[in-house]
Structure formats: C-alpha cells, structure tokens
C-alpha cells in the first residue's frame, strides 16, 4: 500500500517532470492533441495541509480579468462529459482545477483497489474532496490522468468562466436531446426544465437535467462526440473524446458500462450543478449516508462559503493550495488565486533558477576540463615510467643471458676436464687389465675381472666417445 507521504513524493516528481513557465495565453492551442503535459508555476509546489479542502483565505481581486474562451473553444472541452449525470459532472469540473492531485488519485486507486471504500484510509488523504469523490470511478480518473492537456484546459476554462462552461454543457445536451441521443433509460433520468432568466443554457429556453436512476449506483456514459451531438458545428475545433478499453461502438449512440455502486468515497461528493445560477454549488452535508466518518465541521470552519452561516451550503470556491505547482492559464488567474505580484515573483524565481543553472553548467564545464588535463598528465607520467621500466627489463634480461652463457661454458669445461680423449681412456683400461692378469688370479676371476674391466673400459670409452662427440 502506498501511503500519503509516498504519494506526496510522486507529486513532487510530477512537478519536477512537468516544470515549466506559466503560460500567459488567452486562447488554448487548437485543434486539441490526444495527450499533453501539465504546465508548472515556478516558485510554487508547497504541499497542502492534511484535510484542507478549501482555502483559508478568499481569492484576491485580480488586477485584470481573465479572458473567457469562446463557444467554439468551450464545446470541444466539455464534449466528453456533457452527458454525465449532474452529480458526477460537478465533481469532474471541480477536480479538473487540481490536475496533479487527480494524477495522484488515479495511481493510488490502481495500487489500492481494496481501500477505496475505507473511510479511515480516505481520511488520511489530503486531496480536495472533489478529487477524493472520483476514487469511486476508476474510468473517470484514468481519463483525466491520461488526458492531462484536456484536464488542465477544462479546469482553466472553468476557473475563468463557470457560467460559460455550464452554458456549453447545456448547448451540447440540447443537441444530443434534439438528435434523440439523450433520453431517460434504466441508467439515467433526463428532465427538461424551462430556463429562467440568466440561467445556464447557452441562450436556450430550456435546461436539461441528468440524474442517476438510482442514487446509489452511477453509470458513466461513453459515446462518440462527433456522432451523438449530430453534425459538429466547429470543424476547426474537433471535440475531445475518450474510449475506455471495454468500449465498443454498437447500435446504441450512448453506451453504459457496469454501474458503479458508490461507497465511502462518494461521501465527499458535495458538488451540484446550479443550472439556474450558472455555477457549481456546495453542500458539505450532501451524501452523509455514504460516509459518516468525515469531519464535515472542519470544512465548514475553513470557509463559510461551504458551511457556517449558510448551513453547509454555498458557491464553490477554488482552493489554490491543492493546485500545487501547476500553473494557471494566465497572469490574471494566477494573481487572483495566489495573490497580487505572484506572477512577478514566479518570474523572478525562474530567472534566479536560470542563473543558478547557468553557473552550475559553467562549474561542471571547468571541472570537466581540469579532469581532462589531469588524466593527460597522468598518462604522460605513466608512459615515461613504462619506457624506463622497459629499459631496465631489457638490461636485466641481457645480463642474465650473459651470466647463463658463462655458467654453461664453465660447466662444460669443469665437467669433462679430467676425462681426457677417447684414446687415453682406452690406454688406461689396457694397463689395468695387464696389471690384473699378472696378479695370479684364477682364470675365472681373471676372466671375470677382464670382463668387468673391459666393461668398465668400454664405459670409459663411451664417456670418452661422448666427450669426443661433444667436441
């Protein structure tokens, strides 16, 4: 099991991997790509305190307004989730503003599949409640984790213009409803309500609400956005799409996988779509029956907008502490949530980092050059010693060969100096035989002596012959 500290390390690793300059843009790149990275804000990345679900202080007033996206930019972003049940849609919109925690939650859920319904384990996690609530939906977490560019852009769009995003959802729901692809089924209940003045609906006179048929079981719809909404109105802005491995296109325009029986994690699903106000509202006392181990008063005390005088209800407020090191879309949004001058401070931190990085590279370059010179000098010293050693070796070898030659010559001279020539040896043998014959030994003894002397004389002759051979 991976503990929260390990996940924090993973978060730090992701911040390092996706470190970069905060983008100051008014329009996302189009058309959208299939995958992407999370931009990071330099000089940030402090971990949120455990259990912090909302900011301790309200967002500061932005000096300049963040430029909202156009309908042709918003519709592709909400296309893959516009037909989600309202309760799940609200959690996705809020969680998309915390993409780094979404990635961590996806990994945690995959590594701890048996702990997602444990209230005690969920209480140890310091993520935003909206992120915790999605642990009950592995398919949704995987989509948001794999499609990081989409998650970041969706969150940025929601922070810049909540009503604009809610309007985009209603526009697409209206098209799917008109095409006959959004209907009440055994998995969901679709209700069409008249839109009051100022309500979300993209200029439409109606608001379409999607609820789960059974509050305890939520079905996640899967569909092809280029088909379910009819003819796509913005060819230059194709919609995002996500198809889980189990998806297979069939006769039905909208398919539902296995219904997810919500458990303890759904106790953190406090968000709801406020179509009449054009935003997401919060009720910390929502879904109490799914998890009664949550200290909901703690969240009420942190921000009155999520409780306090409003009885646990209020408009959703983004918590910058859960954003970690992920950059905001533009300077206005950055200063709105991180304080006045935050962008300037981040730029200074980046410049300082670049200065340290340049100095470090120069130090490494100098150290590398010094090491190269040291190795060259060492090689030259080793070469001289080797040459001298070779000279001494050759001299020693020559001396040993001369000595060996002298020793060998001496050995030959002393070894045969007393042997004489072969004729001298034979003469000595003859004299010995004559002396033994005149001593009066018996014939047999004389014959034996003669044979022995002859034998020995032969031996001497052999040695003499040997000596002669050596000469």
C-alpha positions as CSV (number, residue, x, y, z in Angstrom):
1,X,0.0,0.0,0.0
2,X,1.3,3.4,-0.9
3,X,1.0,5.9,2.0
4,X,0.2,9.6,1.6
5,X,3.9,10.5,2.1
6,X,4.9,8.4,-0.9
7,X,2.2,10.0,-3.0
8,X,3.5,13.4,-2.0
9,X,6.9,12.3,-3.3
10,X,5.2,11.2,-6.5
11,X,3.5,14.6,-6.7
12,X,6.9,16.3,-6.3
13,X,8.3,14.1,-9.0
14,X,5.5,15.1,-11.4
15,X,6.1,18.8,-10.6
16,X,9.7,18.3,-11.5
17,X,8.9,16.4,-14.7
18,X,6.4,18.9,-15.9
19,X,8.2,22.0,-14.6
20,X,8.0,25.0,-17.0
21,X,7.0,28.5,-17.5
22,X,3.4,29.6,-16.6
23,X,1.6,30.1,-19.8
24,X,0.2,33.6,-20.3
25,X,-2.3,32.9,-23.0
26,X,-5.9,34.0,-23.9
27,X,-6.6,31.0,-26.1
28,X,-5.7,27.3,-25.9
29,X,-4.0,25.7,-28.8
30,X,-6.3,24.1,-31.3
31,X,-7.1,21.6,-32.5
32,X,-6.6,19.6,-29.3
33,X,-4.0,16.8,-29.2
34,X,-4.5,13.4,-27.8
35,X,-2.3,13.8,-24.8
36,X,-0.3,16.5,-23.1
37,X,1.5,17.8,-20.0
38,X,0.8,19.9,-17.0
39,X,2.4,23.3,-17.0
40,X,4.0,24.2,-13.7
41,X,4.4,27.5,-12.0
42,X,7.9,28.2,-10.8
43,X,8.4,29.0,-7.2
44,X,5.4,27.0,-6.1
45,X,4.7,23.5,-5.1
46,X,4.2,23.5,-1.4
47,X,2.1,20.7,-0.1
48,X,-1.4,21.4,1.2
49,X,-2.1,20.7,4.8
50,X,-3.8,17.4,5.6
51,X,-7.5,17.6,5.3
52,X,-7.6,21.1,3.7
53,X,-10.4,21.0,1.3
54,X,-10.9,24.8,0.8
55,X,-8.7,27.9,1.0
56,X,-8.1,29.5,4.4
57,X,-8.4,32.9,2.8
58,X,-10.5,34.1,-0.1
59,X,-9.1,34.7,-3.5
60,X,-7.6,38.1,-4.1
61,X,-9.1,40.6,-6.6
62,X,-7.4,40.2,-10.0
63,X,-5.9,43.4,-11.5
64,X,-7.1,42.3,-14.9
65,X,-9.9,39.9,-15.9
66,X,-9.1,36.6,-17.4
67,X,-10.2,36.3,-21.0
68,X,-13.0,33.7,-21.2
69,X,-13.0,31.2,-24.0
70,X,-15.3,31.3,-27.0
71,X,-18.1,28.8,-27.5
72,X,-16.2,27.0,-30.3
73,X,-13.3,26.5,-27.8
74,X,-15.5,25.5,-24.8
75,X,-17.7,23.0,-26.6
76,X,-14.8,20.6,-27.5
77,X,-13.6,20.7,-23.9
78,X,-17.0,19.6,-22.4
79,X,-18.0,17.3,-25.2
80,X,-16.8,14.0,-23.5
81,X,-18.5,14.8,-20.2
82,X,-21.6,16.9,-21.1
83,X,-23.9,13.8,-20.9
84,X,-22.6,12.7,-17.5
85,X,-25.1,12.7,-14.6
86,X,-25.1,16.2,-12.9
87,X,-23.7,14.9,-9.7
88,X,-20.6,13.3,-11.4
89,X,-20.3,16.2,-13.8
90,X,-19.9,18.7,-10.9
91,X,-17.1,16.7,-9.3
92,X,-15.2,16.4,-12.6
93,X,-15.4,20.2,-13.2
94,X,-14.1,21.0,-9.7
95,X,-11.4,18.3,-9.7
96,X,-10.1,19.4,-13.1
97,X,-8.7,22.5,-11.4
98,X,-6.4,20.2,-9.4
99,X,-4.8,18.1,-12.1
100,X,-1.8,17.0,-10.1
101,X,-4.0,15.5,-7.3
102,X,-6.1,13.8,-10.0
103,X,-3.0,12.0,-11.2
104,X,-2.1,11.0,-7.7
105,X,-5.6,9.8,-7.0
106,X,-5.5,7.7,-10.2
107,X,-2.3,6.0,-9.1
108,X,-3.5,5.4,-5.6
109,X,-6.8,3.9,-6.7
110,X,-4.9,1.5,-9.0
111,X,-2.5,0.4,-6.3
112,X,-5.0,0.2,-3.5
113,X,-8.3,-1.1,-5.1
114,X,-9.5,-2.6,-1.8
115,X,-9.1,0.7,0.1
116,X,-11.4,2.9,-1.9
117,X,-14.3,2.1,0.5
118,X,-12.3,2.5,3.7
119,X,-13.3,5.7,5.5
120,X,-10.2,5.6,7.7
121,X,-7.9,5.4,4.7
122,X,-9.7,8.1,2.8
123,X,-9.4,10.4,5.8
124,X,-5.6,10.1,5.6
125,X,-5.6,11.5,2.1
126,X,-5.1,15.3,1.9
127,X,-6.6,15.8,-1.6
128,X,-9.5,18.1,-2.3
129,X,-12.9,16.5,-1.6
130,X,-13.9,16.6,-5.2
131,X,-10.8,14.6,-6.1
132,X,-11.5,12.0,-3.4
133,X,-15.0,11.6,-4.6
134,X,-13.8,10.4,-8.0
135,X,-11.9,7.4,-6.5
136,X,-15.3,5.6,-6.9
137,X,-14.9,6.0,-10.7
138,X,-11.7,4.5,-12.0
139,X,-12.7,5.1,-15.6
140,X,-13.1,8.8,-15.0
141,X,-9.8,9.1,-13.0
142,X,-8.0,7.3,-15.8
143,X,-9.4,9.5,-18.5
144,X,-8.4,12.7,-16.6
145,X,-5.0,11.4,-15.8
146,X,-4.2,10.2,-19.3
147,X,-5.7,13.2,-21.0
148,X,-3.7,15.8,-19.0
149,X,-3.9,18.5,-21.6
150,X,-7.6,18.2,-21.6
151,X,-7.9,18.2,-17.8
152,X,-5.8,21.3,-17.5
153,X,-7.6,23.2,-20.2
154,X,-11.0,22.2,-18.8
155,X,-10.0,23.4,-15.3
156,X,-8.6,26.6,-16.6
157,X,-11.8,27.3,-18.6
158,X,-13.9,26.6,-15.5
159,X,-11.9,28.9,-13.4
160,X,-12.1,31.7,-16.0
161,X,-15.8,31.4,-16.7
162,X,-18.0,28.9,-14.8
163,X,-21.2,30.1,-16.4
164,X,-19.6,29.8,-19.9
165,X,-18.7,26.2,-19.2
166,X,-22.2,25.4,-17.8
167,X,-23.7,27.0,-20.9
168,X,-21.5,24.9,-23.2
169,X,-22.8,21.7,-21.4
170,X,-26.4,22.8,-22.0
171,X,-25.7,23.6,-25.6
172,X,-24.4,20.1,-26.3
173,X,-27.1,18.4,-24.2
174,X,-29.7,20.3,-26.3
175,X,-28.1,18.9,-29.5
176,X,-28.0,15.4,-28.2
177,X,-31.6,15.6,-27.0
178,X,-32.8,17.0,-30.3
179,X,-30.9,14.2,-32.1
180,X,-32.7,11.6,-29.9
181,X,-29.5,10.6,-28.2
182,X,-30.2,11.8,-24.7
183,X,-33.2,10.1,-23.2
184,X,-34.4,8.6,-20.0
185,X,-33.2,5.0,-19.6
186,X,-32.8,2.4,-16.8
187,X,-29.4,4.0,-16.1
188,X,-30.4,7.7,-16.0
189,X,-33.3,10.1,-15.7
190,X,-33.4,13.1,-18.1
191,X,-35.6,16.0,-17.2
192,X,-36.2,19.1,-19.3
193,X,-37.0,22.3,-17.4
194,X,-37.8,25.8,-18.5
195,X,-34.8,28.1,-18.2
196,X,-35.4,31.2,-16.0
197,X,-33.8,34.4,-16.9
198,X,-30.0,34.3,-16.5
199,X,-29.9,30.5,-16.2
200,X,-27.3,28.4,-17.8
201,X,-28.4,27.2,-21.2
202,X,-26.4,29.0,-23.8
203,X,-29.3,31.1,-24.8
204,X,-31.7,28.2,-24.9
205,X,-35.2,28.4,-23.3
206,X,-34.7,25.1,-21.5
207,X,-32.4,23.4,-19.1
208,X,-31.7,19.7,-19.3
209,X,-31.0,17.9,-16.1
210,X,-29.5,14.4,-16.0
211,X,-29.8,12.3,-12.8
212,X,-28.8,8.8,-11.9
213,X,-31.9,6.5,-11.9
214,X,-30.6,5.0,-8.6
215,X,-28.7,7.5,-6.4
216,X,-26.6,4.6,-5.0
217,X,-25.5,3.4,-8.5
218,X,-23.9,5.7,-11.0
219,X,-23.5,4.8,-14.7
220,X,-20.8,6.6,-16.7
221,X,-21.9,7.1,-20.3
222,X,-19.5,6.6,-23.2
223,X,-20.1,7.9,-26.7
224,X,-18.6,9.4,-29.8
225,X,-18.9,13.2,-29.6
226,X,-18.8,13.6,-33.3
227,X,-21.9,11.4,-33.7
228,X,-24.0,11.8,-30.5
229,X,-24.4,15.6,-30.9
230,X,-25.3,15.5,-34.6
231,X,-23.3,17.4,-37.1
232,X,-20.3,19.0,-35.3
233,X,-20.6,22.8,-35.7
234,X,-16.9,23.6,-35.4
235,X,-14.8,21.5,-37.9
236,X,-11.7,23.6,-37.0
237,X,-12.2,22.7,-33.3
238,X,-12.8,18.9,-33.1
239,X,-14.1,17.6,-29.8
240,X,-12.1,15.7,-27.3
241,X,-13.1,12.0,-26.9
242,X,-12.2,9.2,-24.6
243,X,-13.0,5.5,-25.1
244,X,-12.2,3.0,-22.3
245,X,-10.8,-0.4,-23.2
246,X,-14.2,-2.0,-22.7
247,X,-16.0,0.3,-25.1
248,X,-17.2,-1.0,-28.4
249,X,-19.3,1.0,-30.8
250,X,-22.7,-0.6,-31.3
251,X,-26.2,0.3,-32.3
252,X,-26.7,2.5,-29.3
253,X,-25.3,6.0,-29.6
254,X,-24.6,6.1,-25.9
255,X,-23.4,3.0,-24.1
256,X,-23.2,2.4,-20.3
257,X,-20.7,0.1,-18.7
258,X,-21.2,-1.6,-15.4
259,X,-22.9,0.7,-12.9
260,X,-20.6,1.9,-10.1
261,X,-22.1,1.3,-6.6
262,X,-20.9,4.4,-4.9
263,X,-19.3,3.9,-1.4
264,X,-17.3,5.8,1.1
265,X,-15.5,8.0,-1.4
266,X,-18.9,9.3,-2.7
267,X,-19.3,10.9,0.8
268,X,-17.0,13.6,-0.4
269,X,-19.2,14.4,-3.4
270,X,-20.6,17.7,-2.2
271,X,-20.9,19.5,-5.5
272,X,-24.1,20.0,-7.5
273,X,-24.9,21.8,-10.8
274,X,-26.7,25.0,-10.2
275,X,-28.1,25.5,-13.6
276,X,-30.2,28.4,-12.6
277,X,-27.2,30.3,-11.2
278,X,-24.7,29.2,-13.8
279,X,-22.2,27.6,-11.4
280,X,-21.5,24.7,-9.1
281,X,-22.8,24.8,-5.5
282,X,-21.5,23.1,-2.5
283,X,-23.3,21.3,0.4
284,X,-20.9,19.6,2.8
285,X,-23.8,17.7,4.3
286,X,-24.6,16.0,1.0
287,X,-24.2,12.2,0.8
288,X,-23.8,11.8,4.5
289,X,-25.3,8.4,4.3
290,X,-22.3,7.1,2.3
291,X,-19.7,8.1,4.7
292,X,-20.4,9.3,8.3
293,X,-16.7,9.4,9.3
294,X,-15.9,12.7,7.6
295,X,-15.4,15.7,9.9
296,X,-17.6,18.0,7.9
297,X,-17.5,20.7,10.6
298,X,-13.8,21.1,9.8
299,X,-14.6,22.1,6.3
300,X,-17.3,24.5,7.4
301,X,-14.9,26.3,9.7
302,X,-12.3,26.7,6.9
303,X,-14.6,28.6,4.5
304,X,-18.0,30.0,5.4
305,X,-19.0,29.6,1.7
306,X,-19.0,25.8,2.3
307,X,-20.9,26.0,5.6
308,X,-21.0,28.2,8.6
309,X,-23.8,30.8,8.3
310,X,-25.1,29.1,5.2
311,X,-25.7,25.7,6.9
312,X,-23.0,24.0,4.9
313,X,-24.1,25.3,1.5
314,X,-22.6,27.9,-0.8
315,X,-20.9,28.5,-4.1
316,X,-17.8,26.5,-4.9
317,X,-14.5,28.3,-4.3
318,X,-11.3,27.1,-5.8
319,X,-8.5,26.2,-3.3
320,X,-5.1,27.3,-4.6
321,X,-3.3,25.1,-2.0
322,X,-4.5,22.0,-3.9
323,X,-3.3,23.3,-7.2
324,X,0.3,22.5,-6.0
325,X,2.8,23.6,-8.6
326,X,0.5,23.6,-11.6
327,X,0.5,26.9,-13.5
328,X,-2.7,28.9,-14.1
329,X,-3.8,29.8,-17.6
330,X,-2.8,33.5,-17.4
331,X,-1.4,36.2,-15.2
332,X,-4.9,37.4,-14.1
333,X,-5.9,34.0,-12.8
334,X,-2.5,33.4,-11.2
335,X,-2.8,36.7,-9.2
336,X,-6.4,36.1,-8.4
337,X,-5.7,32.9,-6.5
338,X,-2.0,33.3,-5.5
339,X,-2.1,36.9,-4.6
340,X,-1.0,40.2,-6.2
341,X,2.5,40.1,-7.5
342,X,2.5,36.3,-7.7
343,X,3.4,36.2,-11.4
344,X,6.2,38.7,-10.9
345,X,7.6,36.6,-8.1
346,X,7.4,33.5,-10.2
347,X,9.2,35.2,-13.0
348,X,12.0,36.3,-10.6
349,X,12.2,32.7,-9.3
350,X,12.6,31.4,-12.8
351,X,15.3,33.9,-13.6
352,X,17.1,33.1,-10.4
353,X,16.9,29.4,-11.2
354,X,18.2,30.0,-14.7
355,X,21.2,31.9,-13.2
356,X,22.0,29.1,-10.9
357,X,21.6,26.6,-13.6
358,X,24.0,28.5,-15.9
359,X,26.5,28.9,-13.1
360,X,26.3,25.2,-12.4
361,X,26.8,24.3,-16.0
362,X,29.9,26.5,-16.1
363,X,31.3,24.9,-13.0
364,X,30.8,21.5,-14.5
365,X,32.5,22.6,-17.7
366,X,35.5,23.8,-15.8
367,X,35.7,20.7,-13.7
368,X,35.5,18.6,-16.8
369,X,38.4,20.5,-18.4
370,X,40.5,20.2,-15.3
371,X,39.8,16.5,-15.1
372,X,40.8,16.0,-18.7
373,X,44.2,17.8,-18.1
374,X,44.8,15.7,-15.0
375,X,44.2,12.5,-17.0
376,X,46.5,13.6,-19.8
377,X,49.3,14.4,-17.4
378,X,48.8,11.1,-15.6
379,X,49.0,9.3,-18.9
380,X,52.3,11.0,-19.9
381,X,53.9,10.1,-16.5
382,X,52.8,6.6,-16.9
383,X,54.3,6.4,-20.4
384,X,57.8,7.6,-19.1
385,X,57.8,5.1,-16.3
386,X,56.9,2.4,-18.7
387,X,59.7,3.3,-21.0
388,X,62.2,3.3,-18.2
389,X,60.9,0.1,-16.9
390,X,61.3,-1.5,-20.4
391,X,65.0,-0.3,-20.5
392,X,65.7,-1.8,-17.1
393,X,64.0,-5.0,-18.1
394,X,66.0,-5.3,-21.3
395,X,69.2,-4.6,-19.4
396,X,68.4,-7.2,-16.7
397,X,67.5,-9.7,-19.3
398,X,70.7,-9.2,-21.2
399,X,72.8,-9.6,-18.0
400,X,71.0,-12.8,-17.2
401,X,71.6,-14.2,-20.6
402,X,75.4,-13.4,-20.4
403,X,75.7,-15.0,-17.0
404,X,73.9,-18.0,-18.1
405,X,76.2,-18.3,-21.1
406,X,79.3,-18.1,-18.9
407,X,77.8,-20.6,-16.4
408,X,77.1,-23.1,-19.1
409,X,80.6,-22.8,-20.6
410,X,82.1,-23.2,-17.2
411,X,80.0,-26.2,-16.5
412,X,81.1,-27.9,-19.8
413,X,84.8,-27.2,-19.1
414,X,84.8,-28.5,-15.5
415,X,82.6,-31.4,-16.2
416,X,84.9,-33.1,-18.7
417,X,88.3,-31.6,-17.8
418,X,89.5,-34.9,-16.3
419,X,88.1,-37.3,-18.8
420,X,90.7,-36.8,-21.5
421,X,90.4,-38.1,-25.0
422,X,88.9,-41.4,-26.0
423,X,92.4,-43.0,-26.9
424,X,93.8,-42.1,-23.5
425,X,90.8,-43.8,-21.8
426,X,91.4,-46.9,-23.8
427,X,95.1,-46.9,-22.9
428,X,94.3,-46.7,-19.2
429,X,91.9,-49.6,-19.5
430,X,94.5,-51.8,-21.1
431,X,97.1,-51.1,-18.4
432,X,94.6,-52.0,-15.8
433,X,93.8,-55.3,-17.5
434,X,97.5,-56.2,-17.7
435,X,98.0,-55.5,-14.1
436,X,95.2,-57.8,-13.0
437,X,96.4,-60.6,-15.3
438,X,99.9,-60.6,-13.7
439,X,98.5,-60.8,-10.2
440,X,97.9,-64.6,-10.4
441,X,94.1,-64.6,-10.2
442,X,92.4,-67.7,-11.3
443,X,91.1,-67.9,-14.8
444,X,87.6,-67.4,-13.9
445,X,88.4,-64.5,-11.8
446,X,90.8,-63.2,-14.4
447,X,88.2,-63.7,-17.0
448,X,85.6,-62.0,-14.7
449,X,87.9,-59.2,-14.0
450,X,88.8,-58.9,-17.6
451,X,85.2,-58.8,-18.5
452,X,84.5,-56.3,-15.7
453,X,87.5,-54.2,-16.7
454,X,86.6,-54.4,-20.4
455,X,83.1,-53.4,-19.4
456,X,84.3,-50.5,-17.4
457,X,86.8,-49.6,-20.1
458,X,84.0,-49.7,-22.5
459,X,82.1,-47.4,-20.3
460,X,85.0,-45.1,-20.2
461,X,85.4,-45.3,-23.9
462,X,81.7,-44.5,-24.1
463,X,82.3,-41.5,-22.0
464,X,85.3,-40.5,-24.0
465,X,83.4,-41.0,-27.2
466,X,80.7,-38.9,-25.7
467,X,83.3,-36.2,-24.9
468,X,84.7,-36.5,-28.4
469,X,81.2,-36.2,-29.7
470,X,80.7,-33.0,-27.7
471,X,83.7,-31.5,-29.3
